[in-house]
Amino acid sequence: MSLIMNRLISSGFTVALSLLVVACSSPHTLDVRVHKDNYKEVVVEEAISVKEPLRMWASENPDFLYSPTDQTTPISVSGEQLNILALSGGGANGAFGAGILIGLEESGQLKDYSIVTGISAGALMAPFVFIGGDAFPKMKEVMLNINDKSVLGKKNFLNTVFKDAFTDGKNLNQFIAQAFPEPMIEQIAARHRSGKRLFIGSTHFDSGELVIWNVGAIANSDMPDKSELIYKVLAASASIPGVFPPQFINVEYEGKSYEELHVDGGLAAQVFFNPSNFDYQQISDALGLEKPPQLDVIRNGALKAPYHSLRDKGLDLVAKSVSSLTLAQTRGDLYRMKYISEINNIDMQFTYIEHDFGYAKRTKDMFDEHYLLTIYEYGYHKATQGKPWVTELP
């Protein structure tokens, strides 16, 4: 009798586990995913004819920014200099960048940026800076009110085994839709028409390559679902794999529909400013500007890790390893940008969290409320009462 009961229990467990796997399996199957032979050839689904590409690979030359034939550019500049702003990733440290930007704006130091780029946390700030003016108070509200409940929602660690992340992503998607309502999409479009450009980076997960989205062109297009696409781009750029599910974006190739998998732009680059090493000096020359272009970089994080003794525990060691890799990647990105800036006659300056900031989180939350406020105030004070910009890497 006990043998029969054991078999029934075992069978019941197997059935239950099978049902769990089926219930948790993804509807996004590999047979509809772009593959290595066509992933560079697909186009965004339902894209209406526009003057500029809605996106590009980071290795592609953005020839729509400058025409060597007639030496013209669609970019407009207010003043005597082309200003470019690059916003890095950084998770909760994005509150530092918000403090810097609002401090610069309130003290009258903020430039009128013709080009704004963003990745991950920087992607969430970039649209506000791009619009400017009344959008800054909203940026502060968004960046300081992020909390684990609002973006993570219900967590289930089993999902990391049977699905794509331990959150379902619904809260993050709702958070982004509320942060960037339809009127903001129209403001982005209007800013695009005035000659400014907003570029957001996400990682094409299967290839590991950086995709740069021309968000202003998307907002200015006739796509019926342009807002949804912009939300997916912003969510993808900020979606840490394993924590948030990837974003699936519909594309077409030779009349067939496919899906792309996009995740955190920080996997490919922590910060960027010029696709395919594009020379922005060409734009300055086309506009007759005598001053060289100015590149401002906000690094939402430190550039040197503090000494910290670790417990010999798996998760602690993994977390430190990821942090060290991200830091090394950031420094590499900045050195590359500095080198390109020097050979292309671009003035580059940047700001970051220095060693004088020693405040730690009070909780284990990813977005600790007190930490967000403290690092925001640190950035704000740095912008209004200190010297926020430096030109040499530590």
C-alpha positions as YAML, in Angstrom:
chain: A
units: angstrom
residues:
- id: 1
  name: MET
  ca: [0.00, 0.00, 0.00]
- id: 2
  name: SER
  ca: [2.77, 2.40, 0.93]
- id: 3
  name: LEU
  ca: [4.51, 1.62, -2.37]
- id: 4
  name: ILE
  ca: [1.34, 2.56, -4.29]
- id: 5
  name: MET
  ca: [0.95, 5.76, -2.28]
- id: 6
  name: ASN
  ca: [4.56, 6.70, -2.92]
- id: 7
  name: ARG
  ca: [4.07, 6.18, -6.66]
- id: 8
  name: LEU
  ca: [0.91, 8.27, -6.61]
- id: 9
  name: ILE
  ca: [2.64, 11.06, -4.73]
- id: 10
  name: SER
  ca: [5.60, 10.88, -7.10]
- id: 11
  name: SER
  ca: [3.31, 10.95, -10.12]
- id: 12
  name: GLY
  ca: [1.33, 13.83, -8.66]
- id: 13
  name: PHE
  ca: [4.51, 15.81, -8.07]
- id: 14
  name: THR
  ca: [5.67, 15.17, -11.64]
- id: 15
  name: VAL
  ca: [2.33, 16.31, -13.04]
- id: 16
  name: ALA
  ca: [2.32, 19.42, -10.84]
- id: 17
  name: LEU
  ca: [5.86, 20.28, -11.86]
- id: 18
  name: SER
  ca: [4.99, 19.76, -15.53]
- id: 19
  name: LEU
  ca: [1.98, 22.04, -15.19]
- id: 20
  name: LEU
  ca: [4.16, 24.65, -13.49]
- id: 21
  name: VAL
  ca: [6.68, 24.55, -16.33]
- id: 22
  name: VAL
  ca: [3.92, 24.83, -18.94]
- id: 23
  name: ALA
  ca: [2.23, 27.67, -17.05]
- id: 24
  name: CYS
  ca: [5.51, 29.55, -16.71]
- id: 25
  name: SER
  ca: [6.87, 28.90, -20.19]
- id: 26
  name: SER
  ca: [7.34, 31.89, -22.45]
- id: 27
  name: PRO
  ca: [5.05, 32.49, -25.44]
- id: 28
  name: HIS
  ca: [8.07, 34.01, -27.23]
- id: 29
  name: THR
  ca: [9.51, 31.00, -29.01]
- id: 30
  name: LEU
  ca: [12.75, 30.84, -30.96]
- id: 31
  name: ASP
  ca: [11.01, 30.07, -34.23]
- id: 32
  name: VAL
  ca: [9.77, 33.69, -34.42]
- id: 33
  name: ARG
  ca: [13.03, 35.23, -33.19]
- id: 34
  name: VAL
  ca: [15.35, 37.02, -35.58]
- id: 35
  name: HIS
  ca: [18.40, 34.91, -36.37]
- id: 36
  name: LYS
  ca: [22.04, 35.51, -37.25]
- id: 37
  name: ASP
  ca: [21.36, 35.62, -40.99]
- id: 38
  name: ASN
  ca: [18.70, 38.36, -40.92]
- id: 39
  name: TYR
  ca: [19.03, 40.31, -37.66]
- id: 40
  name: LYS
  ca: [20.82, 43.21, -39.38]
- id: 41
  name: GLU
  ca: [18.26, 43.33, -42.21]
- id: 42
  name: VAL
  ca: [14.95, 43.45, -40.32]
- id: 43
  name: VAL
  ca: [12.90, 46.65, -40.03]
- id: 44
  name: VAL
  ca: [10.65, 47.90, -37.26]
- id: 45
  name: GLU
  ca: [7.13, 46.67, -37.85]
- id: 46
  name: GLU
  ca: [4.55, 49.16, -39.18]
- id: 47
  name: ALA
  ca: [7.17, 51.90, -39.61]
- id: 48
  name: ILE
  ca: [5.84, 54.61, -41.90]
- id: 49
  name: SER
  ca: [8.21, 56.32, -44.30]
- id: 50
  name: VAL
  ca: [10.26, 58.91, -42.41]
- id: 51
  name: LYS
  ca: [13.24, 61.09, -43.31]
- id: 52
  name: GLU
  ca: [15.50, 59.48, -40.73]
- id: 53
  name: PRO
  ca: [15.95, 55.90, -39.52]
- id: 54
  name: LEU
  ca: [14.06, 55.07, -36.35]
- id: 55
  name: ARG
  ca: [17.12, 53.26, -35.06]
- id: 56
  name: MET
  ca: [20.63, 52.23, -36.02]
- id: 57
  name: TRP
  ca: [23.36, 49.87, -34.91]
- id: 58
  name: ALA
  ca: [26.14, 51.52, -32.94]
- id: 59
  name: SER
  ca: [28.53, 50.44, -35.68]
- id: 60
  name: GLU
  ca: [26.53, 52.23, -38.40]
- id: 61
  name: ASN
  ca: [27.43, 55.69, -39.59]
- id: 62
  name: PRO
  ca: [24.56, 58.13, -38.84]
- id: 63
  name: ASP
  ca: [24.72, 59.73, -42.28]
- id: 64
  name: PHE
  ca: [21.36, 61.41, -41.67]
- id: 65
  name: LEU
  ca: [23.07, 63.83, -39.29]
- id: 66
  name: TYR
  ca: [25.31, 65.30, -41.98]
- id: 67
  name: SER
  ca: [25.29, 65.30, -45.78]
- id: 68
  name: PRO
  ca: [28.79, 65.54, -47.29]
- id: 69
  name: THR
  ca: [27.18, 66.18, -50.69]
- id: 70
  name: ASP
  ca: [25.78, 69.60, -49.84]
- id: 71
  name: GLN
  ca: [27.40, 69.95, -46.39]
- id: 72
  name: THR
  ca: [24.09, 70.38, -44.55]
- id: 73
  name: THR
  ca: [22.70, 69.06, -41.28]
- id: 74
  name: PRO
  ca: [19.21, 68.86, -39.73]
- id: 75
  name: ILE
  ca: [20.71, 69.76, -36.35]
- id: 76
  name: SER
  ca: [20.07, 73.21, -34.93]
- id: 77
  name: VAL
  ca: [22.12, 75.02, -32.31]
- id: 78
  name: SER
  ca: [21.26, 77.80, -29.90]
- id: 79
  name: GLY
  ca: [24.34, 79.92, -29.40]
- id: 80
  name: GLU
  ca: [27.87, 79.52, -30.67]
- id: 81
  name: GLN
  ca: [28.54, 75.87, -29.86]
- id: 82
  name: LEU
  ca: [27.14, 72.39, -30.50]
- id: 83
  name: ASN
  ca: [26.39, 70.89, -27.08]
- id: 84
  name: ILE
  ca: [26.09, 67.14, -26.51]
- id: 85
  name: LEU
  ca: [24.97, 65.43, -23.29]
- id: 86
  name: ALA
  ca: [25.63, 61.75, -22.52]
- id: 87
  name: LEU
  ca: [23.89, 60.12, -19.53]
- id: 88
  name: SER
  ca: [25.21, 56.81, -18.23]
- id: 89
  name: GLY
  ca: [23.58, 53.89, -16.49]
- id: 90
  name: GLY
  ca: [23.79, 53.44, -12.75]
- id: 91
  name: GLY
  ca: [20.55, 52.10, -11.27]
- id: 92
  name: ALA
  ca: [19.65, 53.95, -8.08]
- id: 93
  name: ASN
  ca: [22.62, 56.26, -8.67]
- id: 94
  name: GLY
  ca: [20.55, 57.88, -11.40]
- id: 95
  name: ALA
  ca: [19.30, 60.18, -8.62]
- id: 96
  name: PHE
  ca: [22.81, 61.68, -8.63]
- id: 97
  name: GLY
  ca: [22.44, 62.65, -12.28]
- id: 98
  name: ALA
  ca: [19.02, 64.14, -11.58]
- id: 99
  name: GLY
  ca: [20.56, 66.26, -8.82]
- id: 100
  name: ILE
  ca: [23.34, 67.45, -11.12]
- id: 101
  name: LEU
  ca: [20.94, 68.37, -13.92]
- id: 102
  name: ILE
  ca: [18.40, 70.16, -11.74]
- id: 103
  name: GLY
  ca: [21.20, 71.95, -9.90]
- id: 104
  name: LEU
  ca: [22.65, 73.15, -13.20]
- id: 105
  name: GLU
  ca: [19.21, 74.19, -14.45]
- id: 106
  name: GLU
  ca: [18.26, 76.13, -11.32]
- id: 107
  name: SER
  ca: [21.64, 77.89, -11.16]
- id: 108
  name: GLY
  ca: [21.48, 78.91, -14.82]
- id: 109
  name: GLN
  ca: [24.42, 76.72, -15.88]
- id: 110
  name: LEU
  ca: [22.54, 74.14, -17.95]
- id: 111
  name: LYS
  ca: [23.34, 74.25, -21.64]
- id: 112
  name: ASP
  ca: [20.88, 73.90, -24.50]
- id: 113
  name: TYR
  ca: [21.83, 70.43, -25.71]
- id: 114
  name: SER
  ca: [21.28, 69.62, -29.37]
- id: 115
  name: ILE
  ca: [22.13, 65.94, -28.85]
- id: 116
  name: VAL
  ca: [21.07, 63.97, -25.76]
- id: 117
  name: THR
  ca: [21.93, 60.30, -25.27]
- id: 118
  name: GLY
  ca: [20.98, 57.91, -22.48]
- id: 119
  name: ILE
  ca: [21.42, 54.33, -21.36]
- id: 120
  name: SER
  ca: [19.65, 52.47, -18.52]
- id: 121
  name: ALA
  ca: [19.10, 54.99, -15.68]
- id: 122
  name: GLY
  ca: [20.30, 57.68, -18.07]
- id: 123
  name: ALA
  ca: [17.58, 56.66, -20.53]
- id: 124
  name: LEU
  ca: [14.92, 57.54, -17.96]
- id: 125
  name: MET
  ca: [16.36, 61.03, -17.48]
- id: 126
  name: ALA
  ca: [17.23, 61.82, -21.09]
- id: 127
  name: PRO
  ca: [13.67, 62.63, -22.32]
- id: 128
  name: PHE
  ca: [13.17, 65.19, -19.53]
- id: 129
  name: VAL
  ca: [16.46, 66.96, -20.33]
- id: 130
  name: PHE
  ca: [15.64, 66.77, -24.03]
- id: 131
  name: ILE
  ca: [12.32, 68.58, -23.49]
- id: 132
  name: GLY
  ca: [13.71, 70.94, -20.83]
- id: 133
  name: GLY
  ca: [11.86, 73.70, -19.00]
- id: 134
  name: ASP
  ca: [8.83, 72.46, -17.08]
- id: 135
  name: ALA
  ca: [9.96, 68.83, -17.49]
- id: 136
  name: PHE
  ca: [12.67, 69.14, -14.81]
- id: 137
  name: PRO
  ca: [10.35, 69.04, -11.76]
- id: 138
  name: LYS
  ca: [8.75, 65.93, -13.26]
- id: 139
  name: MET
  ca: [12.19, 64.35, -13.66]
- id: 140
  name: LYS
  ca: [12.94, 64.96, -9.99]
- id: 141
  name: GLU
  ca: [9.62, 63.42, -9.01]
- id: 142
  name: VAL
  ca: [10.20, 60.35, -11.17]
- id: 143
  name: MET
  ca: [13.79, 59.72, -10.11]
- id: 144
  name: LEU
  ca: [13.16, 60.20, -6.38]
- id: 145
  name: ASN
  ca: [9.90, 58.27, -6.25]
- id: 146
  name: ILE
  ca: [11.29, 55.08, -7.75]
- id: 147
  name: ASN
  ca: [10.96, 52.28, -5.24]
- id: 148
  name: ASP
  ca: [11.06, 48.51, -5.32]
- id: 149
  name: LYS
  ca: [7.28, 48.20, -5.13]
- id: 150
  name: SER
  ca: [6.65, 50.64, -7.98]
- id: 151
  name: VAL
  ca: [9.05, 49.00, -10.45]
- id: 152
  name: LEU
  ca: [9.60, 45.46, -9.22]
- id: 153
  name: GLY
  ca: [6.12, 44.55, -8.00]
- id: 154
  name: LYS
  ca: [5.54, 40.95, -7.02]
- id: 155
  name: LYS
  ca: [8.74, 38.92, -7.00]
- id: 156
  name: ASN
  ca: [9.05, 35.18, -7.57]
- id: 157
  name: PHE
  ca: [12.52, 33.64, -7.64]
- id: 158
  name: LEU
  ca: [11.14, 30.48, -9.28]
- id: 159
  name: ASN
  ca: [10.49, 32.64, -12.33]
- id: 160
  name: THR
  ca: [14.24, 32.99, -12.86]
- id: 161
  name: VAL
  ca: [14.29, 29.21, -13.43]
- id: 162
  name: PHE
  ca: [11.11, 28.73, -15.42]
- id: 163
  name: LYS
  ca: [10.64, 32.18, -16.99]
- id: 164
  name: ASP
  ca: [12.78, 35.18, -17.89]
- id: 165
  name: ALA
  ca: [13.10, 37.15, -14.63]
- id: 166
  name: PHE
  ca: [11.97, 37.13, -11.02]
- id: 167
  name: THR
  ca: [9.54, 39.97, -11.80]
- id: 168
  name: ASP
  ca: [6.96, 40.01, -14.56]
- id: 169
  name: GLY
  ca: [7.84, 43.53, -15.70]
- id: 170
  name: LYS
  ca: [4.28, 44.87, -15.48]
- id: 171
  name: ASN
  ca: [5.10, 47.39, -12.77]
- id: 172
  name: LEU
  ca: [8.10, 48.73, -14.67]
- id: 173
  name: ASN
  ca: [6.05, 49.11, -17.84]
- id: 174
  name: GLN
  ca: [3.29, 50.93, -15.95]
- id: 175
  name: PHE
  ca: [5.85, 53.14, -14.22]
- id: 176
  name: ILE
  ca: [7.34, 54.21, -17.57]
- id: 177
  name: ALA
  ca: [3.95, 54.81, -19.20]
- id: 178
  name: GLN
  ca: [2.92, 57.05, -16.29]
- id: 179
  name: ALA
  ca: [6.27, 58.89, -16.28]
- id: 180
  name: PHE
  ca: [6.08, 59.66, -20.01]
- id: 181
  name: PRO
  ca: [2.42, 60.30, -20.90]
- id: 182
  name: GLU
  ca: [1.21, 61.13, -24.41]
- id: 183
  name: PRO
  ca: [1.72, 64.93, -24.08]
- id: 184
  name: MET
  ca: [5.42, 64.26, -23.41]
- id: 185
  name: ILE
  ca: [5.69, 62.13, -26.54]
- id: 186
  name: GLU
  ca: [4.35, 65.10, -28.52]
- id: 187
  name: GLN
  ca: [6.84, 67.42, -26.82]
- id: 188
  name: ILE
  ca: [9.66, 65.06, -27.82]
- id: 189
  name: ALA
  ca: [8.37, 65.14, -31.41]
- id: 190
  name: ALA
  ca: [8.25, 68.94, -31.40]
- id: 191
  name: ARG
  ca: [11.79, 69.14, -30.06]
- id: 192
  name: HIS
  ca: [12.90, 66.75, -32.79]
- id: 193
  name: ARG
  ca: [11.31, 68.95, -35.45]
- id: 194
  name: SER
  ca: [13.21, 71.92, -34.06]
- id: 195
  name: GLY
  ca: [16.52, 70.25, -34.89]
- id: 196
  name: LYS
  ca: [17.41, 68.38, -31.68]
- id: 197
  name: ARG
  ca: [18.05, 64.63, -31.38]
- id: 198
  name: LEU
  ca: [17.36, 62.11, -28.59]
- id: 199
  name: PHE
  ca: [19.21, 58.78, -28.77]
- id: 200
  name: ILE
  ca: [18.53, 55.89, -26.36]
- id: 201
  name: GLY
  ca: [20.63, 52.71, -26.27]
- id: 202
  name: SER
  ca: [19.45, 49.14, -25.67]
- id: 203
  name: THR
  ca: [21.26, 45.83, -26.06]
- id: 204
  name: HIS
  ca: [20.14, 43.45, -28.80]
- id: 205
  name: PHE
  ca: [20.48, 40.44, -26.51]
- id: 206
  name: ASP
  ca: [21.04, 37.65, -29.04]
- id: 207
  name: SER
  ca: [23.92, 39.46, -30.74]
- id: 208
  name: GLY
  ca: [25.09, 41.45, -27.71]
- id: 209
  name: GLU
  ca: [25.31, 44.59, -29.85]
- id: 210
  name: LEU
  ca: [24.20, 48.11, -28.97]
- id: 211
  name: VAL
  ca: [21.15, 49.45, -30.79]
- id: 212
  name: ILE
  ca: [20.63, 53.23, -30.80]
- id: 213
  name: TRP
  ca: [17.01, 54.36, -31.03]
- id: 214
  name: ASN
  ca: [16.20, 57.70, -32.64]
- id: 215
  name: VAL
  ca: [13.41, 58.39, -30.14]
- id: 216
  name: GLY
  ca: [12.57, 61.84, -31.50]
- id: 217
  name: ALA
  ca: [12.06, 60.39, -34.97]
- id: 218
  name: ILE
  ca: [9.79, 57.68, -33.54]
- id: 219
  name: ALA
  ca: [7.75, 60.30, -31.66]
- id: 220
  name: ASN
  ca: [7.52, 62.39, -34.82]
- id: 221
  name: SER
  ca: [6.47, 59.46, -37.01]
- id: 222
  name: ASP
  ca: [3.01, 58.31, -38.08]
- id: 223
  name: MET
  ca: [3.36, 54.94, -36.41]
- id: 224
  name: PRO
  ca: [0.03, 54.02, -34.78]
- id: 225
  name: ASP
  ca: [1.80, 52.44, -31.79]
- id: 226
  name: LYS
  ca: [4.74, 54.87, -31.51]
- id: 227
  name: SER
  ca: [4.17, 55.54, -27.80]
- id: 228
  name: GLU
  ca: [4.18, 51.82, -27.04]
- id: 229
  name: LEU
  ca: [7.44, 51.40, -28.96]
- id: 230
  name: ILE
  ca: [9.05, 54.27, -27.05]
- id: 231
  name: TYR
  ca: [7.92, 52.73, -23.75]
- id: 232
  name: LYS
  ca: [9.43, 49.40, -24.79]
- id: 233
  name: VAL
  ca: [12.70, 51.09, -25.74]
- id: 234
  name: LEU
  ca: [12.94, 52.90, -22.39]
- id: 235
  name: ALA
  ca: [11.96, 49.75, -20.48]
- id: 236
  name: ALA
  ca: [14.47, 47.67, -22.43]
- id: 237
  name: SER
  ca: [17.29, 50.12, -21.79]
- id: 238
  name: ALA
  ca: [16.59, 49.92, -18.04]
- id: 239
  name: SER
  ca: [15.81, 46.17, -17.84]
- id: 240
  name: ILE
  ca: [18.55, 44.37, -15.93]
- id: 241
  name: PRO
  ca: [18.47, 40.75, -17.18]
- id: 242
  name: GLY
  ca: [17.17, 38.37, -14.55]
- id: 243
  name: VAL
  ca: [15.58, 41.20, -12.57]
- id: 244
  name: PHE
  ca: [13.28, 42.52, -15.30]
- id: 245
  name: PRO
  ca: [12.07, 40.51, -18.28]
- id: 246
  name: PRO
  ca: [13.42, 41.47, -21.70]
- id: 247
  name: GLN
  ca: [11.37, 43.55, -24.10]
- id: 248
  name: PHE
  ca: [10.21, 41.84, -27.27]
- id: 249
  name: ILE
  ca: [10.01, 44.21, -30.22]
- id: 250
  name: ASN
  ca: [8.17, 43.27, -33.40]
- id: 251
  name: VAL
  ca: [10.10, 43.54, -36.66]
- id: 252
  name: GLU
  ca: [9.64, 42.40, -40.24]
- id: 253
  name: TYR
  ca: [11.82, 40.72, -42.83]
- id: 254
  name: GLU
  ca: [10.73, 39.82, -46.35]
- id: 255
  name: GLY
  ca: [7.06, 40.06, -45.43]
- id: 256
  name: LYS
  ca: [7.34, 37.87, -42.33]
- id: 257
  name: SER
  ca: [6.98, 38.97, -38.70]
- id: 258
  name: TYR
  ca: [9.76, 38.32, -36.20]
- id: 259
  name: GLU
  ca: [10.68, 39.31, -32.65]
- id: 260
  name: GLU
  ca: [13.80, 40.89, -31.23]
- id: 261
  name: LEU
  ca: [14.98, 40.53, -27.65]
- id: 262
  name: HIS
  ca: [16.18, 43.80, -26.06]
- id: 263
  name: VAL
  ca: [17.62, 44.34, -22.58]
- id: 264
  name: ASP
  ca: [19.67, 46.81, -20.53]
- id: 265
  name: GLY
  ca: [21.82, 48.99, -22.76]
- id: 266
  name: GLY
  ca: [24.50, 48.81, -20.09]
- id: 267
  name: LEU
  ca: [25.41, 45.29, -21.20]
- id: 268
  name: ALA
  ca: [26.83, 46.74, -24.43]
- id: 269
  name: ALA
  ca: [27.96, 50.18, -23.19]
- id: 270
  name: GLN
  ca: [27.60, 52.17, -20.00]
- id: 271
  name: VAL
  ca: [27.55, 55.46, -21.89]
- id: 272
  name: PHE
  ca: [27.84, 56.59, -25.53]
- id: 273
  name: PHE
  ca: [27.64, 59.75, -27.62]
- id: 274
  name: ASN
  ca: [28.58, 59.09, -31.26]
- id: 275
  name: PRO
  ca: [27.43, 56.11, -33.32]
- id: 276
  name: SER
  ca: [30.25, 54.59, -35.37]
- id: 277
  name: ASN
  ca: [32.67, 57.25, -34.04]
- id: 278
  name: PHE
  ca: [30.76, 59.95, -35.91]
- id: 279
  name: ASP
  ca: [32.64, 63.26, -36.13]
- id: 280
  name: TYR
  ca: [30.38, 65.97, -34.72]
- id: 281
  name: GLN
  ca: [32.83, 68.61, -35.91]
- id: 282
  name: GLN
  ca: [31.23, 68.17, -39.34]
- id: 283
  name: ILE
  ca: [27.96, 69.52, -37.91]
- id: 284
  name: SER
  ca: [29.76, 72.49, -36.39]
- id: 285
  name: ASP
  ca: [31.42, 73.24, -39.71]
- id: 286
  name: ALA
  ca: [28.10, 72.95, -41.56]
- id: 287
  name: LEU
  ca: [26.55, 75.44, -39.14]
- id: 288
  name: GLY
  ca: [29.50, 77.82, -39.34]
- id: 289
  name: LEU
  ca: [30.36, 77.48, -35.64]
- id: 290
  name: GLU
  ca: [33.84, 78.59, -34.62]
- id: 291
  name: LYS
  ca: [33.86, 76.91, -31.20]
- id: 292
  name: PRO
  ca: [34.46, 73.14, -31.14]
- id: 293
  name: PRO
  ca: [31.61, 70.87, -30.01]
- id: 294
  name: GLN
  ca: [31.16, 70.44, -26.25]
- id: 295
  name: LEU
  ca: [30.53, 66.98, -24.78]
- id: 296
  name: ASP
  ca: [29.23, 66.74, -21.20]
- id: 297
  name: VAL
  ca: [29.10, 63.27, -19.63]
- id: 298
  name: ILE
  ca: [27.24, 62.46, -16.43]
- id: 299
  name: ARG
  ca: [28.47, 59.21, -14.95]
- id: 300
  name: ASN
  ca: [25.82, 57.98, -12.51]
- id: 301
  name: GLY
  ca: [28.29, 56.24, -10.27]
- id: 302
  name: ALA
  ca: [31.88, 56.18, -9.09]
- id: 303
  name: LEU
  ca: [35.01, 55.61, -11.17]
- id: 304
  name: LYS
  ca: [36.92, 53.79, -8.45]
- id: 305
  name: ALA
  ca: [35.56, 51.11, -6.16]
- id: 306
  name: PRO
  ca: [36.08, 51.60, -2.41]
- id: 307
  name: TYR
  ca: [38.01, 48.95, -0.51]
- id: 308
  name: HIS
  ca: [35.55, 46.52, 1.04]
- id: 309
  name: SER
  ca: [36.23, 43.19, 2.75]
- id: 310
  name: LEU
  ca: [33.79, 40.56, 1.51]
- id: 311
  name: ARG
  ca: [32.30, 37.55, 3.18]
- id: 312
  name: ASP
  ca: [33.18, 34.30, 1.48]
- id: 313
  name: LYS
  ca: [29.61, 33.90, 0.25]
- id: 314
  name: GLY
  ca: [28.50, 33.18, -3.30]
- id: 315
  name: LEU
  ca: [26.05, 36.06, -3.76]
- id: 316
  name: ASP
  ca: [28.43, 38.60, -2.22]
- id: 317
  name: LEU
  ca: [31.24, 37.47, -4.50]
- id: 318
  name: VAL
  ca: [29.01, 37.51, -7.60]
- id: 319
  name: ALA
  ca: [27.68, 40.99, -6.77]
- id: 320
  name: LYS
  ca: [31.21, 42.34, -6.29]
- id: 321
  name: SER
  ca: [32.35, 40.73, -9.53]
- id: 322
  name: VAL
  ca: [29.51, 42.29, -11.53]
- id: 323
  name: SER
  ca: [30.16, 45.66, -9.90]
- id: 324
  name: SER
  ca: [33.88, 45.48, -10.75]
- id: 325
  name: LEU
  ca: [33.14, 44.52, -14.36]
- id: 326
  name: THR
  ca: [30.67, 47.39, -14.74]
- id: 327
  name: LEU
  ca: [33.18, 49.84, -13.30]
- id: 328
  name: ALA
  ca: [35.91, 48.63, -15.66]
- id: 329
  name: GLN
  ca: [33.48, 48.89, -18.59]
- id: 330
  name: THR
  ca: [32.57, 52.45, -17.62]
- id: 331
  name: ARG
  ca: [36.19, 53.54, -17.42]
- id: 332
  name: GLY
  ca: [36.82, 51.93, -20.80]
- id: 333
  name: ASP
  ca: [33.85, 53.77, -22.32]
- id: 334
  name: LEU
  ca: [35.08, 57.08, -20.93]
- id: 335
  name: TYR
  ca: [38.66, 56.54, -22.14]
- id: 336
  name: ARG
  ca: [37.33, 55.69, -25.61]
- id: 337
  name: MET
  ca: [35.11, 58.80, -25.63]
- id: 338
  name: LYS
  ca: [37.99, 60.95, -24.46]
- id: 339
  name: TYR
  ca: [40.28, 59.61, -27.17]
- id: 340
  name: ILE
  ca: [37.66, 60.15, -29.90]
- id: 341
  name: SER
  ca: [36.94, 63.64, -28.59]
- id: 342
  name: GLU
  ca: [40.61, 64.61, -28.74]
- id: 343
  name: ILE
  ca: [41.17, 63.41, -32.29]
- id: 344
  name: ASN
  ca: [37.91, 65.03, -33.48]
- id: 345
  name: ASN
  ca: [38.48, 68.37, -31.71]
- id: 346
  name: ILE
  ca: [35.62, 67.97, -29.22]
- id: 347
  name: ASP
  ca: [35.88, 69.45, -25.74]
- id: 348
  name: MET
  ca: [34.89, 66.78, -23.22]
- id: 349
  name: GLN
  ca: [34.13, 67.13, -19.53]
- id: 350
  name: PHE
  ca: [32.40, 64.81, -17.10]
- id: 351
  name: THR
  ca: [31.11, 64.49, -13.58]
- id: 352
  name: TYR
  ca: [30.80, 61.46, -11.31]
- id: 353
  name: ILE
  ca: [30.35, 60.34, -7.70]
- id: 354
  name: GLU
  ca: [33.64, 61.03, -5.97]
- id: 355
  name: HIS
  ca: [35.19, 59.34, -2.95]
- id: 356
  name: ASP
  ca: [33.84, 62.05, -0.63]
- id: 357
  name: PHE
  ca: [30.37, 60.48, -0.90]
- id: 358
  name: GLY
  ca: [30.27, 57.69, 1.66]
- id: 359
  name: TYR
  ca: [26.56, 57.26, 2.38]
- id: 360
  name: ALA
  ca: [25.32, 53.66, 2.34]
- id: 361
  name: LYS
  ca: [21.81, 52.30, 1.90]
- id: 362
  name: ARG
  ca: [19.73, 51.81, 5.04]
- id: 363
  name: THR
  ca: [17.82, 48.87, 3.61]
- id: 364
  name: LYS
  ca: [18.44, 46.01, 1.18]
- id: 365
  name: ASP
  ca: [16.03, 47.57, -1.32]
- id: 366
  name: MET
  ca: [17.38, 48.18, -4.80]
- id: 367
  name: PHE
  ca: [15.92, 51.69, -4.59]
- id: 368
  name: ASP
  ca: [16.42, 52.76, -0.97]
- id: 369
  name: GLU
  ca: [14.38, 55.92, -0.31]
- id: 370
  name: HIS
  ca: [16.96, 57.64, 1.91]
- id: 371
  name: TYR
  ca: [19.81, 56.75, -0.40]
- id: 372
  name: LEU
  ca: [18.01, 58.23, -3.42]
- id: 373
  name: LEU
  ca: [17.37, 61.50, -1.61]
- id: 374
  name: THR
  ca: [20.89, 61.72, -0.20]
- id: 375
  name: ILE
  ca: [22.65, 61.09, -3.48]
- id: 376
  name: TYR
  ca: [20.28, 63.48, -5.25]
- id: 377
  name: GLU
  ca: [21.22, 66.21, -2.77]
- id: 378
  name: TYR
  ca: [24.90, 65.34, -3.22]
- id: 379
  name: GLY
  ca: [24.57, 65.87, -6.97]
- id: 380
  name: TYR
  ca: [22.54, 69.05, -6.53]
- id: 381
  name: HIS
  ca: [25.12, 70.52, -4.12]
- id: 382
  name: LYS
  ca: [27.96, 69.51, -6.45]
- id: 383
  name: ALA
  ca: [26.29, 71.39, -9.32]
- id: 384
  name: THR
  ca: [25.29, 74.53, -7.43]
- id: 385
  name: GLN
  ca: [28.10, 75.02, -4.94]
- id: 386
  name: GLY
  ca: [31.04, 73.06, -6.23]
- id: 387
  name: LYS
  ca: [32.85, 72.41, -9.47]
- id: 388
  name: PRO
  ca: [30.86, 69.62, -11.10]
- id: 389
  name: TRP
  ca: [32.97, 69.14, -14.22]
- id: 390
  name: VAL
  ca: [36.44, 67.66, -14.62]
- id: 391
  name: THR
  ca: [38.42, 66.90, -17.76]
- id: 392
  name: GLU
  ca: [40.82, 64.19, -16.55]
- id: 393
  name: LEU
  ca: [39.98, 60.66, -15.45]
- id: 394
  name: PRO
  ca: [41.13, 59.80, -11.92]
...
